[in-house]
Every structure is written in C-alpha cells, then in structure tokens.
C-alpha cells in the first residue's frame, strides 16, 4: 500500500496475484513431480528445503522489488488510472507470483516426500499437510502484528526469513536422517482405508466442488469484513481476528475430517445443506436485532458465531475432496488445490467489483449460498448417489428451508434503509448518510466517519488565512461530508479534493444544499484516488494542502497519511510559502509524539492549535515561517464569503472572534512529544498508530 496506494483495485490485484502464485505453484509442482519425480534420485525433502529457502529469501527481496516498481512508475510518469493499474499490476505480478508459487509448491512436494519415505498410508497425505499448514497460517495471522509493533515491518520480515531458514536446515537434516535409515526399518503407518464417499477418482465433481468452495469462501470473506466492521472496527487487529477465527475454525474442521476418515467413517450428504445454512449465519450474527452487552469480548462472539461454522465446514470438505481426488498423488492434489485457488481468486473479484456495488450484503451472501442450496435440494448429487435415504433428503430440505428463512427474515444492519437515510454502494464500500439538521452523519461500512462541526471549517480557513500571499489553489485529502472542501471553495480559489470511496462525493448534496452547484463550478475538481498516491503522481502545486484522514486514527492504512514519507510527498507539492494542515484526533502519548516528530522532521516551521472541542489538533507546517498574525488580521484577509462560511455554525458571531478562540488554543510542539519523549517519528515501516496492542493493553511503550 505504501508503494502503490490503498485503492480497492490495488488490494484486489495483490490478493489475486498472491492466490495466482499459490495456484500456479501447486499445479506446476504437481506436474513436475509426475513427469520427473521418479527419475530424480535426490531427496524430495531436499527439494522441499530449497523451496522454503526461496520463500525466506523473498522476505528480504520483495520490499526492494516493490520500491523499484514505484520508482519505475514515477519514471514512466503514467498519467491515467487505467494505465497505472495495468503497469503496477504487471509489476506486482512479476514480484509476487514467483515467490508465491514457491509457497503453493510446498504441499505437493511435501506429499512427494511422504510417498518416498513411506510405503503405505499415503492416501490422506494432503489432509495431513493441509491440517499442519492451516495451523501455521493461524499463527501467522495473529502473531506478526505483535512483532510489527515492536520491530517494524522490515525486521519482522527478517524474522520470517530466519524461520524459513530454520525450515531449510530442518528439512535437510530430516532428509539426511531418512536417507541413512534402511528402507525396511523406516516407520510405516498402518494401511488406511480410502476416505469416504461414493465420489470416485473418475468423477470430476470434486473439482467443481473445490472451485465452488474457494469461490464462496473468499467472496464471503469480503462481505464479512463489511458486516462485522461496526462491531470490530477498521483496525489491523480486526482483520487479523477475522482471519484468525477463519483459520482456527478451518483447522478444527480439518481435524474432525482426519479423525473420521481414519476411523473409516463416510462423509455425510447433509454437509452441503449445512454449508448453505452456515453461509448465511453471519447475517444473524451481525444483526442489531440481537443485542449483546457492550463488552468487546462479547462483540467478538458475534464473529465467532457468524463465521466459525462455515469455516469449520470448509475445513472439513476441502481436504476431503482433495484426498478423494488425489488418493495421495501429488500431481492430482496439486491440480485439485489449484482449482480451489482459482475459485479463491474469482470470489473476491466477483463480490467486490460485481455484486456488492449492485446489491446489499444480504443478497450477496444469498448468491454465494445458492450453489449449496441447490445441492441441498438434491443431496445425493455431491456423493454420486441417485436416491439417498428419505430421512437424509428431508433433513437436507429442512436445512435449505431454514437457510432461506434466515436470509429473508433477519433485519437490523447498518445499511438497512430508514426514512430519509441515503445508501450508496460501490466496489470499495457501502456509504450511508443519515440524520437531520446539524445531526447529520456519514458512515462507511457502518463506521462513523464525520459529522457537521466547525472544526472541519477551520481545517480550511486556518491555513488559508495564514498564507503570506493570496491563494490560487488548494487541495483537500479525504472529502468526507465535503465541509472542508466547501470552505476552501468559499475563497474563490481552484480547489481539488481526493477521495478514495467514489460514493462519498455523490452524497455532498445531502449534507450541503449548495453541494451540486459547487461541484459544477469550474474551480471544482474531485479526483477518486488514494490521496498519497495522488500526491506522488501529480505535478500540480498547491498553496494549501489540508488532510483529514478518516477515523479512527488507529485504522488500518491510516498511517500512510501521517508518516514522514507522506509528508515528503506533500512537501514537494506545496508552493513557496505554502502551508500543510494536518488534523490529528486525540490519542495516546506515543501516537501524538510519533506524528508530531514526523511533522517536525519534515518541515522547519510548525504550529499546533488545540481544536475548538478539545477532540484533536490542527497542525500547520511549512518550509517558510508561518507569520504571527492577530485574529483581526486573519479575519481581514478573508473574502466575505469565506468569513461568512467560517461562522456559519458558530460558536463565535464573527470571523475575528472565531480566530481569537483558536489562537488562544495554540500549543508548543513540545506539548505533543512530552508524554513520550523517546518515541521515534512515524515511518511507513513503523506505524505506531496502527500497531498498539502491547503498548495499550500491556502498558509497555516502544
């Protein structure tokens, strides 16, 4: 995100390239083993060791590859967003796919190693490795955020590289141990029955089912993030928690499958009807109809109740289907897993770019449940049975009916419309505007963004009035309700707004009656883009750049609008004597100190003002001295329209009195750093605002 932007399209590109690498590695390694495996005399574990070493090397090289890609884009001066996405997507593909292919190759190569090492008991080797891999993935989803808080991204990657180096050494040592053990004395598991149903290797139904499980699981995950954001927030830890619950539940499901298949139990035909019902459970878990006490732990239970059953069922059926199809053959397992990954690639793209912009979360989940509902109404299809037992059919019909009742009866979501409420959807978010008069609010994916307040007017008027020359251009990063943008326009100057969510500027009219007229002005320019990416790509110069990052200040990706690297990009876009206004909500001492030092180390002249309601700070920064002016002098520099706009919502009756209030709240910069004097400046590599768990909950400071 730091190199290419925080846009939804780029996040989807990264995810797709990651999954494409996994799929290609899984398929390609399986093909290679089939063609050359018997001819290769070297140890299969040795090949596994080399692959793990390559993955470890990627942890050291990928950051530099991404940095080189950004420099290439800057050198090419790619002007348009489609061209930018094409070039950056191609570079991300070249960067990620080869390394991720190594990751995808690990399970087929592991199966090859098991087959070479044991003469029996290999028919379920995929599920054996899948179980271990999911367990490791759960740890990988939850532990690194703690390491990033202490060591930063690059050092955390080095820790990952060291762990992969340990895997390399361990695999080589195990390879040597097995090669020195006479074959007839090696441990041989007892013969195991082929895992269970009437699905045969000749049937391609397992491949279709694997594709569909990948499609629905990754597509549903996009919806989960929207559904549970009002309860979990937009924090890094919220995303890690969703992923952690998903993987932990998958592990439990896989473990149950291993236990049942070892005992020779047949897989039930009711699984698919249960899967349809579980796909729709998040609707009930996220509904405000079900009120829980306001404890964060109990709110987390919404997530567990909503996604754990679905994830557990996937953990059961995925290794079951691959085992059925492969019978322990690495080539067939690689192909089967690659088919599953293709579904994983298409699921988020279908959800994010096709379904969610058109229909609500409810109908998107129902669309993903539809295949399982269809199988639930024909319960013998997946198992290859023409007529299952009547009790099985009736139970399956009952589960399908329960799923439909759940989909159509549960209410109480953030996007459920009420009188006067406006809801817009696009590929990035669901945006809701609600309220009346001064009580209007803007929410994105259920998270409150902003409200009508004089503070957002001062974000424009304060830096504009302090300029030592008449302003000719201004930029606002993050449109919100459009209040700051509207205030900049009142200076009769060319004003540009950069907003990440396309639907947000479309609701300008809801909050300000003159919004449509202002947007039609030749001085008005609205750009849908990531604010930081825009600053790094544009050649325009601005007298004022004002930034109001979306709340909360600890939200994922928000550090990219507070880091030294961001201020470096903003400084290059300021005219001589231009002023940057940075809004910082109140936070803990480390957060305030990290941002203050980032600004201090980026600009020679900085002034700080406490906001009107003590909710945050207006930070003014410039490469030239910010002239000391009285409140009256500031007011006299304003056009009549700007002066009227400043006092539109009070609290003072005149512009001079309004400025007098804010000037009386000026603070020395040292006030912001005194609470944590040893805190370093906020960098992209060390975002103290996003990673705070140990600091806040264990009362340790880093």
C-alpha positions in Angstrom: 0.0 0.0 0.0 2.8 2.4 0.8 4.3 2.0 -2.7 1.2 1.7 -4.9 -1.8 3.1 -3.0 -4.7 1.9 -0.7 -7.3 1.7 -3.5 -9.6 -1.3 -3.6 -8.4 -2.2 -7.1 -4.8 -2.5 -6.0 -5.7 -4.5 -2.9 -7.6 -6.9 -5.2 -4.6 -7.1 -7.5 -2.3 -8.0 -4.7 -4.7 -10.7 -3.3 -5.3 -12.1 -6.8 -1.5 -12.3 -7.6 -0.9 -13.9 -4.2 -3.5 -16.6 -4.9 -2.5 -17.0 -8.5 1.1 -17.7 -7.4 -0.2 -20.4 -4.9 -2.3 -22.0 -7.7 0.5 -22.0 -10.2 2.9 -23.4 -7.7 0.6 -26.1 -6.6 -0.3 -27.1 -10.2 3.2 -26.7 -11.6 5.0 -28.7 -8.9 2.4 -31.5 -9.3 3.1 -31.7 -13.0 6.8 -31.7 -12.5 6.6 -34.5 -9.9 4.5 -36.6 -12.3 6.9 -36.1 -15.2 10.3 -36.2 -13.4 9.7 -37.4 -9.9 10.7 -41.0 -10.5 13.8 -40.0 -12.4 15.1 -37.7 -9.8 17.3 -39.5 -7.3 17.7 -36.5 -5.0 15.7 -36.4 -1.8 12.2 -35.0 -2.0 12.8 -33.3 1.3 15.8 -31.7 -0.2 13.6 -30.1 -2.8 11.2 -29.0 0.0 14.2 -27.4 1.8 15.1 -25.4 -1.3 11.6 -24.2 -1.7 11.4 -23.0 1.9 14.8 -21.3 1.5 13.4 -19.4 -1.6 10.4 -18.3 0.4 12.7 -17.0 3.1 14.7 -15.1 0.6 11.5 -13.4 -0.7 11.0 -11.8 2.7 14.3 -9.9 2.1 13.9 -9.1 -1.6 10.2 -8.3 -2.1 10.3 -4.9 -0.3 13.0 -3.7 -2.6 11.2 -5.1 -5.6 8.1 -3.1 -4.7 10.2 0.1 -4.1 11.8 -0.4 -7.5 8.3 -0.7 -9.0 7.2 2.6 -7.6 10.3 4.3 -8.9 9.6 2.8 -12.3 6.1 4.2 -12.3 7.4 7.6 -11.3 10.0 7.5 -14.0 7.4 6.4 -16.6 5.0 9.2 -15.4 2.0 7.1 -16.1 -0.9 9.6 -16.2 -4.2 7.7 -16.1 -5.6 5.4 -13.5 -6.3 2.5 -16.0 -2.7 2.7 -17.3 -1.4 3.0 -13.7 -3.3 -0.1 -12.7 -2.1 -2.0 -15.7 1.6 -1.2 -15.1 1.5 -1.5 -11.4 -0.5 -4.7 -11.6 2.1 -6.2 -14.1 4.9 -5.3 -11.7 3.1 -6.7 -8.7 2.5 -9.9 -10.7 6.2 -10.2 -11.6 7.1 -9.5 -7.9 4.7 -11.8 -6.1 3.8 -14.7 -8.4 7.3 -16.4 -8.5 7.7 -16.3 -4.7 4.0 -17.3 -4.0 4.5 -20.2 -6.5 7.1 -21.5 -4.1 4.6 -21.3 -1.3 2.0 -23.2 -3.4 4.5 -25.9 -4.2 5.1 -26.9 -0.6 2.2 -29.2 -0.2 2.6 -31.3 -3.4 6.4 -31.5 -2.7 5.6 -32.5 0.9 3.2 -35.2 -0.4 6.0 -36.4 -2.7 8.4 -36.6 0.3 5.8 -38.6 2.3 5.3 -41.0 -0.6 9.0 -41.6 -1.0 9.5 -42.1 2.7 6.6 -44.4 3.5 5.4 -47.4 1.6 1.8 -47.3 2.9 -0.7 -44.9 4.4 -0.3 -42.0 2.0 -3.8 -41.7 0.6 -4.6 -38.9 3.0 -1.3 -37.1 2.9 -2.9 -34.0 1.5 -5.2 -33.5 4.5 -2.3 -34.3 6.9 -0.2 -31.5 5.4 -3.2 -29.2 5.0 -4.0 -29.5 8.7 -0.5 -28.5 9.7 -0.5 -25.7 7.1 -3.7 -24.2 8.4 -2.4 -24.4 12.0 0.7 -22.5 11.0 -1.4 -20.0 9.0 -3.5 -19.2 12.1 -0.3 -18.4 14.0 0.9 -16.4 11.0 -2.3 -14.3 11.0 -2.2 -13.4 14.7 1.5 -13.2 15.9 3.1 -10.8 13.3 1.0 -7.8 14.3 2.7 -8.0 17.7 6.1 -8.3 16.1 5.4 -5.3 13.8 4.6 -3.2 16.8 8.0 -3.9 18.4 10.3 -4.3 15.4 8.6 -2.7 12.4 7.8 -4.4 9.0 11.3 -5.0 7.7 12.6 -6.5 10.9 9.5 -8.7 11.2 10.2 -9.9 7.6 13.7 -10.7 8.7 12.3 -12.8 11.5 10.2 -14.6 8.9 13.3 -15.2 6.8 15.1 -16.6 9.7 12.2 -19.0 10.5 12.2 -20.1 6.8 16.0 -20.6 7.1 15.3 -22.9 10.1 12.8 -24.8 8.0 15.5 -25.2 5.3 18.0 -26.6 7.8 15.4 -28.9 9.5 14.3 -30.4 6.2 17.9 -31.1 5.1 18.6 -32.7 8.5 15.5 -34.9 8.2 16.4 -35.8 4.7 19.8 -36.9 5.8 18.3 -38.9 8.6 15.8 -40.7 6.4 18.4 -41.4 3.7 20.7 -43.1 6.3 17.8 -45.3 7.6 17.4 -48.7 5.8 14.1 -48.6 4.0 12.7 -51.7 5.5 13.2 -50.3 9.0 11.5 -46.9 8.4 8.3 -46.3 10.3 5.3 -47.3 8.2 1.9 -46.3 9.1 -0.8 -48.9 9.1 -2.8 -49.2 5.9 -5.7 -46.8 5.9 -9.0 -47.1 4.1 -9.6 -44.6 1.3 -11.5 -41.7 2.8 -15.1 -41.8 2.4 -17.9 -41.4 0.0 -19.0 -42.8 -3.3 -17.2 -40.0 -5.2 -14.6 -41.8 -7.3 -11.5 -40.5 -8.9 -13.1 -40.8 -12.3 -15.7 -38.2 -11.3 -14.9 -34.5 -11.8 -17.5 -33.4 -9.2 -14.8 -32.9 -6.5 -13.1 -30.4 -8.8 -16.3 -28.5 -9.3 -17.0 -28.5 -5.6 -13.4 -27.4 -4.8 -13.8 -24.5 -7.2 -17.1 -23.5 -5.6 -15.7 -23.7 -2.0 -12.9 -21.4 -3.0 -15.3 -19.0 -4.7 -17.8 -18.8 -1.9 -15.2 -18.7 1.0 -13.1 -15.8 -0.3 -16.2 -14.0 -1.7 -18.0 -14.3 1.6 -14.9 -13.0 3.5 -15.3 -9.7 1.6 -18.8 -9.5 2.9 -17.8 -10.5 6.5 -15.5 -7.5 6.7 -18.3 -5.2 5.9 -20.8 -6.9 8.2 -18.6 -7.0 11.3 -16.8 -3.7 10.9 -19.4 -1.8 13.1 -18.5 -4.2 15.9 -14.8 -4.8 15.4 -13.7 -1.5 13.8 -11.3 -1.0 10.9 -8.2 -1.9 12.9 -5.4 -4.2 11.7 -6.3 -6.4 14.7 -9.9 -6.7 13.4 -8.8 -8.1 10.1 -6.3 -10.4 11.9 -9.1 -11.6 14.1 -11.4 -12.4 11.2 -8.6 -14.3 9.5 -7.6 -16.0 12.8 -11.2 -17.2 13.5 -11.5 -18.4 9.9 -8.2 -20.4 10.1 -8.8 -21.7 13.6 -12.2 -23.0 12.6 -10.8 -24.4 9.4 -8.2 -26.3 11.5 -10.9 -27.7 13.7 -12.9 -28.9 10.7 -9.9 -30.4 9.1 -9.0 -32.2 12.4 -12.5 -33.7 12.6 -12.2 -34.9 9.0 -8.9 -36.5 9.8 -10.4 -38.3 12.8 -13.5 -39.5 10.9 -11.6 -40.7 7.9 -9.0 -42.5 10.0 -12.0 -44.4 11.6 -13.3 -45.2 8.1 -16.5 -43.1 8.5 -18.4 -42.0 5.4 -18.8 -38.3 4.7 -22.4 -37.2 5.1 -24.6 -36.0 2.3 -26.0 -33.3 4.7 -22.7 -31.4 4.6 -23.8 -29.3 1.7 -27.1 -28.2 3.1 -25.3 -27.4 6.4 -22.9 -25.3 4.3 -25.8 -23.3 2.8 -27.2 -22.5 6.2 -23.7 -21.6 7.6 -23.1 -19.3 4.6 -26.0 -17.2 5.8 -25.3 -17.3 9.6 -23.2 -14.1 9.5 -26.5 -12.2 8.7 -27.9 -13.3 12.1 -24.7 -12.8 14.0 -24.2 -9.2 12.7 -27.8 -8.1 13.1 -28.6 -5.4 15.7 -31.8 -7.3 16.5 -29.6 -9.5 18.7 -28.3 -7.2 21.4 -25.3 -8.1 23.4 -23.9 -6.2 26.5 -21.4 -3.6 25.4 -18.3 -5.7 26.2 -15.8 -6.0 23.4 -15.3 -9.7 24.2 -19.0 -10.4 23.7 -19.0 -8.5 20.4 -16.2 -10.7 19.2 -18.5 -13.6 19.9 -20.7 -12.3 17.0 -17.8 -13.0 14.7 -17.2 -16.5 16.1 -20.9 -17.4 15.9 -21.1 -16.0 12.4 -18.2 -17.4 10.6 -16.9 -20.4 12.6 -19.5 -22.9 11.5 -19.0 -22.0 7.8 -15.2 -22.1 8.1 -15.2 -25.4 10.0 -17.3 -27.0 7.3 -14.9 -25.7 4.7 -12.0 -27.1 6.7 -13.8 -30.5 6.6 -14.8 -30.6 2.9 -11.7 -29.1 1.3 -9.2 -31.8 2.4 -11.9 -34.4 2.0 -12.4 -33.5 -1.7 -8.7 -33.3 -2.4 -8.0 -36.6 -0.7 -10.8 -38.2 -2.7 -9.5 -36.8 -6.0 -5.8 -37.4 -5.4 -5.5 -40.6 -3.3 -2.1 -39.3 -2.2 -0.9 -38.5 -5.7 1.0 -35.1 -5.6 0.1 -34.3 -9.2 -3.6 -34.8 -8.7 -3.5 -33.0 -5.4 -1.7 -30.1 -7.0 -4.3 -29.8 -9.7 -7.2 -30.1 -7.3 -5.7 -27.4 -5.0 -5.0 -25.2 -8.0 -8.7 -25.4 -9.0 -9.7 -24.4 -5.4 -7.3 -21.4 -5.7 -8.9 -20.3 -9.0 -12.2 -20.1 -7.1 -10.4 -18.1 -4.3 -9.1 -15.6 -7.0 -12.5 -15.1 -8.6 -14.5 -14.9 -5.3 -13.3 -11.5 -4.1 -13.4 -10.1 -7.6 -17.0 -11.2 -8.0 -18.0 -9.9 -4.6 -16.1 -6.6 -4.6 -16.5 -5.5 -8.2 -19.7 -7.1 -9.4 -22.1 -8.0 -6.6 -21.6 -5.5 -3.7 -21.8 -2.4 -5.9 -25.2 -3.6 -7.1 -26.9 -5.4 -4.2 -26.8 -5.5 -0.4 -24.7 -7.8 1.8 -27.7 -10.0 2.4 -28.2 -10.8 -1.3 -24.5 -11.2 -1.9 -24.3 -13.9 0.8 -27.5 -15.5 -0.6 -25.8 -15.6 -4.0 -22.8 -17.4 -2.5 -25.2 -19.8 -0.7 -27.1 -20.6 -3.9 -24.8 -23.5 -5.1 -25.1 -25.2 -1.7 -28.8 -24.6 -1.6 -29.1 -26.3 -5.0 -27.1 -29.3 -3.8 -29.1 -29.3 -0.5 -32.2 -29.8 -2.6 -30.5 -32.6 -4.4 -28.5 -34.1 -1.6 -27.2 -37.2 -3.5 -25.5 -35.3 -6.3 -22.3 -34.5 -4.5 -21.9 -38.0 -3.2 -22.8 -39.6 -6.5 -25.9 -41.2 -5.1 -29.1 -41.3 -7.2 -31.5 -41.6 -4.3 -30.3 -41.0 -0.8 -32.3 -42.2 2.2 -35.6 -40.4 2.7 -34.5 -39.2 6.1 -31.4 -37.6 4.5 -33.5 -35.9 1.8 -36.0 -34.5 4.3 -33.3 -33.2 6.6 -31.5 -31.6 3.7 -34.7 -29.9 2.6 -35.3 -28.7 6.1 -31.8 -27.1 6.3 -32.3 -25.5 2.9 -35.6 -24.0 4.0 -34.0 -22.8 7.3 -31.3 -21.0 5.3 -33.9 -19.2 3.1 -35.9 -18.2 6.2 -32.8 -16.8 7.7 -31.9 -14.9 4.6 -35.3 -13.2 4.3 -36.3 -12.6 7.9 -33.3 -11.2 9.7 -33.0 -7.4 9.8 -31.0 -4.7 11.6 -27.9 -4.0 9.6 -26.1 -0.7 9.2 -27.3 -0.4 5.6 -31.0 -1.1 6.3 -32.7 2.0 5.0 -34.8 4.2 7.2 -36.8 7.3 6.5 -34.5 9.9 4.9 -31.4 7.7 5.0 -29.4 7.5 1.8 -27.4 4.4 0.9 -24.9 4.2 -1.9 -22.7 1.2 -2.8 -19.6 0.8 -4.9 -16.7 -1.6 -5.2 -14.9 0.0 -2.2 -17.6 0.4 0.4 -21.3 0.9 1.4 -21.8 4.6 2.3 -24.7 5.7 4.5 -25.8 9.3 5.1 -28.4 9.8 7.8 -29.8 12.4 10.3 -31.3 15.8 10.0 -30.0 19.4 10.5 -26.8 19.5 12.5 -27.2 15.9 13.5 -26.3 14.5 10.1 -23.7 11.8 10.0 -21.7 10.0 7.4 -20.8 6.3 7.8 -18.7 4.0 5.7 -19.3 0.2 6.1 -21.1 1.0 9.3 -18.2 3.1 10.8 -19.0 6.7 11.6 -16.7 9.0 9.6 -17.6 12.6 10.4 -20.4 15.0 11.4 -21.2 18.6 10.9 -18.8 20.7 13.0 -16.9 24.0 12.9 -13.6 22.1 13.2 -13.8 20.9 9.6 -14.2 24.5 8.5 -11.1 25.6 10.4 -9.2 22.9 8.6 -9.6 25.1 5.5 -9.8 28.6 6.9 -6.9 28.5 9.3 -4.1 27.6 6.8 -5.6 29.8 4.1 -5.7 32.9 6.4 -2.1 32.3 7.5 -0.7 32.4 3.9 1.6 35.3 3.1 0.2 35.6 -0.4 -3.3 35.4 -2.0 -4.2 31.7 -2.5 -4.7 30.4 -6.1 -5.0 26.6 -5.4 -5.9 24.3 -2.6 -6.1 20.5 -2.1 -8.1 18.6 0.4 -7.2 14.9 1.0 -10.3 12.9 2.1 -13.7 14.5 1.0 -15.9 13.3 3.9 -19.1 15.4 4.1 -17.4 18.0 1.9 -17.4 20.7 4.6 -13.6 21.5 4.3 -13.9 21.4 0.5 -16.8 23.8 0.6 -14.9 26.1 2.9 -11.9 26.2 0.6 -14.3 26.9 -2.3 -15.5 30.0 -0.4 -12.1 31.6 -1.0 -12.9 31.6 -4.8 -9.8 29.5 -5.4 -9.2 26.4 -7.6 -9.9 23.5 -5.2 -9.1 19.8 -5.7 -10.4 17.0 -3.5 -9.0 13.5 -3.5 -11.4 10.8 -2.1 -10.9 7.1 -2.0 -14.6 6.0 -2.0 -16.4 7.0 -5.2 -19.8 7.2 -3.5 -18.8 9.7 -0.8 -18.7 12.9 -3.0 -22.0 11.8 -4.5 -23.7 12.5 -1.1 -22.4 16.1 -1.0 -25.9 17.3 -1.6 -27.3 15.5 1.4 -25.1 17.5 3.8 -24.9 20.8 2.0 -27.7 22.2 -0.2 -25.3 24.1 -2.4 -23.2 21.0 -3.0 -24.3 20.3 -6.6 -23.8 23.9 -7.5 -20.2 23.9 -6.1 -19.4 20.7 -7.9 -20.4 22.3 -11.2 -18.1 25.2 -10.7 -15.0 25.5 -13.0 -12.9 25.9 -9.8 -14.0 22.5 -8.5 -12.1 19.3 -9.2 -12.9 15.9 -7.5 -10.4 13.1 -8.0 -11.2 9.5 -7.0 -7.9 8.1 -5.9 -5.7 7.3 -2.9 -4.6 10.6 -1.5 -0.9 9.7 -1.1 -0.7 8.1 -4.5 -2.2 11.2 -6.0 0.4 13.5 -4.3 3.2 11.3 -5.6 1.9 11.2 -9.1 0.7 14.7 -9.7 2.8 17.6 -10.9 0.3 20.2 -9.6 1.4 22.7 -6.9 -0.9 23.9 -4.1 -0.9 26.9 -1.7 -2.7 24.8 0.9 -2.9 21.1 1.4 -5.3 20.1 4.1 -5.6 16.5 5.3 -8.4 14.9 7.4 -7.7 11.2 7.5 -10.8 9.0 8.1 -11.3 7.9 11.7 -10.3 6.1 13.7 -6.7 7.3 13.8 -5.7 3.7 14.5 -7.5 2.3 11.4 -5.6 0.1 9.0 -3.6 2.0 6.4 -4.2 5.4 8.1 -0.5 5.7 9.0 0.2 6.3 5.3 -1.3 9.8 5.8 0.8 10.5 8.9 4.2 9.2 8.1 7.4 11.0 7.2 7.3 9.5 3.7 3.8 11.0 3.2 5.0 14.5 4.4 7.9 14.2 2.0 5.4 13.8 -0.9 3.2 16.6 0.4 6.1 19.0 0.8 7.0 18.6 -2.9 3.5 19.6 -3.9 3.4 22.9 -1.8 4.2 26.2 -3.5 6.8 28.5 -2.0 5.3 29.7 1.3 2.5 27.0 1.1 1.0 25.5 4.2 0.0 22.0 5.1 -2.8 21.5 7.6 -2.8 18.1 9.3 -5.7 17.1 11.5 -4.8 14.7 14.3 -7.5 13.3 16.7 -6.6 12.9 20.3 -4.7 9.7 21.0 -2.3 8.2 23.5 1.1 9.8 24.2 3.1 7.6 21.8 0.7 8.3 18.9 0.8 12.1 19.4 4.6 12.1 19.8 5.2 9.9 16.7 3.1 12.1 14.4 4.5 15.3 15.9 8.0 14.1 15.3 7.2 13.1 11.8 6.0 16.6 11.0 8.8 18.2 12.9 11.5 16.3 11.0 9.7 17.0 7.7 9.1 20.8 8.0 11.2 23.5 9.6 8.2 25.6 10.7 5.3 24.0 12.7 2.5 25.4 14.7 -0.1 23.5 16.7 -3.6 24.5 17.8 -6.0 22.6 20.1 -9.4 22.1 18.4 -12.5 24.0 19.5 -13.9 21.0 21.3 -10.6 19.5 22.5 -11.0 16.5 20.3 -7.8 16.9 18.4 -5.1 19.2 17.0 -4.7 21.4 13.9 -1.1 21.1 12.9 0.2 23.7 10.4 3.5 23.1 8.7 5.5 24.9 6.1 9.0 25.3 4.6 8.7 29.1 5.3 7.9 30.9 8.5 4.2 31.0 9.4 3.8 34.6 10.2 2.4 35.6 13.5 -0.9 37.4 13.0 -3.7 38.6 15.2 -7.2 37.3 15.0 -8.3 40.6 13.4 -5.5 40.4 10.8 -6.5 36.9 9.9 -10.2 37.9 9.5 -9.3 40.8 7.3 -7.5 38.5 4.9 -10.7 36.6 4.2 -13.2 37.2 1.3 -16.7 38.0 2.5 -18.0 34.6 1.5 -15.2 32.8 3.4 -15.8 34.9 6.5 -19.5 34.0 6.4 -18.7 30.4 6.0 -16.4 30.4 9.0 -19.1 31.5 11.4 -22.0 29.6 9.8 -22.1 27.1 12.7 -20.5 29.3 15.4 -19.5 29.2 18.1 -18.4 32.9 17.7 -20.6 35.5 15.9 -17.7 37.0 13.8 -14.6 35.7 12.0 -12.2 37.7 14.2 -13.8 36.2 17.4 -13.7 32.7 15.9 -10.0 33.1 15.1 -9.4 34.5 18.6 -10.7 31.3 20.1 -8.4 29.1 18.1 -5.3 31.3 18.5 -5.9 31.2 22.2 -5.5 27.4 22.0 -2.1 27.4 20.4 0.3 24.9 22.0 4.1 24.4 21.7 5.0 21.4 19.6 6.9 20.0 22.7 3.5 19.5 24.3 2.7 16.7 21.9 6.1 15.0 22.4 6.5 15.4 26.1 4.4 12.4 27.0 6.7 10.0 25.2 10.0 11.8 24.6 11.8 8.8 23.3 9.2 7.9 20.6 10.7 8.0 17.1 8.9 9.7 14.2 6.2 7.7 12.5 7.5 6.0 9.4 5.9 3.6 6.9 8.0 0.9 8.4 6.9 1.6 12.0 3.3 2.8 12.1 2.8 3.3 15.9 -0.9 4.4 15.4 -1.9 1.1 13.8 0.0 -1.3 15.9 -0.6 -0.6 19.6 -1.8 -3.8 21.3 1.2 -4.3 23.5 1.6 -0.6 24.2 -2.0 0.0 25.2 -3.1 -3.3 26.8 0.2 -4.3 28.4 1.2 -0.7 29.2 4.6 -1.0 27.5 6.0 1.7 25.3 8.1 1.2 22.3 
